[in-house]
Amino acid sequence: MKLQYKGVNNRSGRVEWVELDLASPFHPEGVVMEEWHVNQYRTFVEGIQSCIGRDLTKEELKTVQWLAGYEKSTTSKIMGIIKSAYDNGKQNH
């Protein structure tokens, strides 16, 4: 996860960030996200990485970026499932 502050969008007045790790031929500078989206994305990525013990791949980051666009309650439920799996795996080892 490599986030860079982009600035305030002149049309919407909203703060924007760029996820440089998601640069692609379609988004050569990275994926632009509004600040609310970045806040959910960052929390989601950090939580998942903490549970799995490694950085996410670019493909995994793309999926998490997409999921982070949903309501906070949705991402919280998904994170809850991941955390439960992590806790269950820890108990069985």
Backbone as numpy.savetxt, mean C-alpha at the origin, in Angstrom:
# Nx Ny Nz CAx CAy CAz Cx Cy Cz
8.63 -0.08 -0.98 7.77 1.10 -0.98 8.67 2.32 -0.98
8.53 3.11 -2.03 9.35 4.30 -2.18 8.42 5.48 -2.55
7.92 6.17 -1.53 6.97 7.25 -1.75 7.68 8.59 -1.83
7.21 9.42 -2.75 7.77 10.76 -2.92 6.62 11.77 -2.99
6.75 12.82 -2.22 5.74 13.89 -2.23 5.73 14.56 -3.59
4.54 14.70 -4.18 4.42 15.34 -5.49 3.98 16.79 -5.36
3.05 17.06 -4.46 2.55 18.42 -4.28 1.03 18.44 -4.24
0.49 19.63 -4.37 -0.96 19.80 -4.34 -1.47 19.86 -5.77
-2.47 19.06 -6.06 -3.08 19.05 -7.39 -3.85 20.36 -7.58
-3.52 21.09 -8.62 -4.16 22.40 -8.87 -5.66 22.29 -9.13
-6.07 21.18 -9.72 -7.50 21.03 -10.03 -8.33 20.60 -8.83
-7.80 19.65 -8.06 -8.58 19.11 -6.94 -8.24 19.77 -5.60
-7.04 20.34 -5.51 -6.60 20.92 -4.25 -6.13 19.88 -3.25
-6.00 18.65 -3.69 -5.60 17.55 -2.80 -4.10 17.26 -2.93
-3.51 16.86 -1.81 -2.10 16.51 -1.78 -1.90 15.17 -2.48
-0.84 15.07 -3.29 -0.56 13.85 -4.02 0.86 13.36 -3.75
1.00 12.05 -3.81 2.28 11.37 -3.65 2.49 10.45 -4.84
3.74 10.08 -5.10 4.07 9.14 -6.17 4.75 7.93 -5.55
4.28 6.74 -5.92 4.93 5.49 -5.51 5.90 5.13 -6.61
7.18 5.43 -6.38 8.21 5.23 -7.40 8.46 3.75 -7.69
8.22 2.89 -6.72 8.42 1.45 -6.93 7.42 0.85 -7.91
6.37 1.59 -8.24 5.37 1.08 -9.18 5.51 1.70 -10.58
6.68 2.24 -10.86 6.93 2.78 -12.21 6.81 1.65 -13.23
6.24 1.96 -14.38 6.04 0.98 -15.45 5.96 1.74 -16.77
5.88 1.03 -17.89 5.72 1.73 -19.16 4.47 2.61 -19.20
3.43 2.21 -18.46 2.19 2.99 -18.43 2.28 4.16 -17.46
3.11 4.01 -16.44 3.32 5.05 -15.41 4.82 5.20 -15.19
5.53 5.81 -16.17 7.00 5.86 -16.08 7.54 6.59 -14.85
6.77 7.49 -14.30 7.23 8.21 -13.12 6.73 7.57 -11.82
5.92 6.55 -11.92 5.34 5.90 -10.75 3.84 6.17 -10.70
3.19 5.56 -9.74 1.74 5.70 -9.59 1.44 6.85 -8.64
0.59 7.77 -9.10 0.19 8.93 -8.29 -1.01 8.54 -7.43
-0.92 8.89 -6.13 -2.01 8.61 -5.19 -2.29 9.86 -4.36
-3.55 10.04 -4.02 -3.91 11.12 -3.10 -3.46 10.72 -1.70
-3.34 11.72 -0.85 -2.77 11.49 0.48 -3.56 10.47 1.31
-4.90 10.51 1.24 -5.69 9.54 2.00 -5.36 8.12 1.56
-5.13 7.94 0.25 -4.81 6.63 -0.32 -3.42 6.19 0.16
-2.48 7.12 0.17 -1.11 6.83 0.62 -1.12 6.39 2.08
-1.92 7.07 2.90 -1.98 6.72 4.32 -2.45 5.28 4.51
-3.46 4.86 3.78 -3.94 3.48 3.86 -2.92 2.51 3.26
-2.33 2.89 2.14 -1.35 2.06 1.45 -0.14 1.80 2.35
0.40 2.85 2.92 1.59 2.73 3.78 1.31 1.79 4.96
0.20 2.00 5.64 -0.16 1.18 6.78 -0.34 -0.28 6.38
-0.99 -0.49 5.26 -1.26 -1.83 4.74 0.06 -2.54 4.39
0.93 -1.87 3.63 2.22 -2.45 3.22 3.05 -2.79 4.45
3.17 -1.85 5.38 3.99 -2.08 6.57 3.45 -3.23 7.41
2.14 -3.32 7.53 1.53 -4.41 8.29 1.78 -5.76 7.65
1.61 -5.84 6.35 1.83 -7.10 5.63 3.29 -7.51 5.73
4.20 -6.57 5.48 5.63 -6.87 5.52 6.05 -7.34 6.91
5.47 -6.76 7.93 5.77 -7.18 9.31 5.35 -8.64 9.53
4.22 -9.03 8.97 3.72 -10.40 9.14 4.50 -11.41 8.31
4.88 -11.03 7.10 5.54 -12.01 6.23 7.06 -11.99 6.34
7.60 -10.96 6.99 9.04 -10.92 7.24 9.90 -10.59 6.04
9.33 -9.92 5.07 10.10 -9.51 3.88 9.41 -8.34 3.20
10.15 -7.71 2.27 9.54 -6.67 1.46 8.61 -7.31 0.43
7.61 -6.56 0.03 6.70 -7.04 -1.01 7.34 -6.87 -2.38
7.01 -7.76 -3.29 7.48 -7.64 -4.67 6.71 -6.50 -5.36
7.17 -6.13 -6.52 6.49 -5.08 -7.28 5.05 -5.49 -7.60
4.86 -6.73 -7.98 3.52 -7.22 -8.29 2.63 -7.21 -7.06
3.19 -7.60 -5.92 2.42 -7.57 -4.68 2.07 -6.14 -4.29
3.03 -5.21 -4.47 2.76 -3.80 -4.18 1.63 -3.26 -5.05
1.60 -3.68 -6.31 0.51 -3.24 -7.21 -0.84 -3.67 -6.66
-0.91 -4.91 -6.20 -2.17 -5.42 -5.66 -2.55 -4.68 -4.38
-1.59 -4.46 -3.50 -1.86 -3.75 -2.25 -2.27 -2.31 -2.54
-1.65 -1.68 -3.53 -2.01 -0.31 -3.91 -3.46 -0.26 -4.38
-3.85 -1.24 -5.15 -5.23 -1.33 -5.63 -6.20 -1.54 -4.45
-5.87 -2.49 -3.58 -6.74 -2.77 -2.43 -6.82 -1.58 -1.47
-5.74 -0.83 -1.33 -5.72 0.32 -0.41 -6.67 1.43 -0.86
-7.15 1.35 -2.09 -8.12 2.32 -2.57 -9.54 2.07 -2.07
-9.74 0.91 -1.47 -11.05 0.59 -0.91 -11.22 1.27 0.45
-12.40 1.15 1.01 -12.67 1.76 2.31 -11.75 1.17 3.37
-11.47 1.98 4.37 -10.59 1.58 5.47 -11.09 0.28 6.12
-12.39 0.14 6.26 -12.93 -1.07 6.90 -12.58 -2.33 6.10
-12.54 -2.20 4.78 -12.20 -3.34 3.93 -10.74 -3.73 4.11
-9.84 -2.75 4.07 -8.42 -3.06 4.22 -8.12 -3.56 5.63
-8.86 -3.06 6.62 -8.67 -3.52 7.99 -9.06 -4.99 8.13
-10.13 -5.39 7.46 -10.56 -6.79 7.51 -9.54 -7.70 6.84
-9.01 -7.26 5.69 -7.99 -8.05 4.99 -6.74 -8.17 5.86
-6.33 -7.06 6.47 -5.16 -7.08 7.34 -5.40 -7.98 8.55
-6.62 -7.99 9.04 -6.97 -8.88 10.14 -6.81 -10.35 9.78
-7.17 -10.70 8.56 -7.01 -12.08 8.08 -5.53 -12.43 7.99
-4.73 -11.52 7.44 -3.29 -11.76 7.31 -2.66 -11.91 8.69
-3.04 -11.05 9.62 -2.49 -11.09 10.99 -2.90 -12.38 11.68
-4.14 -12.82 11.50 -4.58 -14.08 12.09 -3.78 -15.25 11.54
-3.52 -15.24 10.24 -2.72 -16.31 9.63 -1.31 -16.29 10.20
-0.76 -15.11 10.36 0.59 -14.96 10.94 0.61 -15.50 12.37
-0.35 -15.08 13.19 -0.41 -15.53 14.58 -0.61 -17.04 14.66
-1.45 -17.58 13.80 -1.70 -19.03 13.78 -0.42 -19.78 13.39
0.28 -19.28 12.41 1.54 -19.91 11.98 2.59 -19.87 13.07
2.63 -18.77 13.82 3.59 -18.63 14.92 3.32 -19.63 16.02
2.05 -19.88 16.31 1.68 -20.81 17.37 1.99 -22.26 16.98
1.94 -22.54 15.69 2.15 -23.92 15.24 3.60 -24.28 15.00
4.50 -23.34 15.23 5.93 -23.63 15.02 6.64 -23.75 16.32
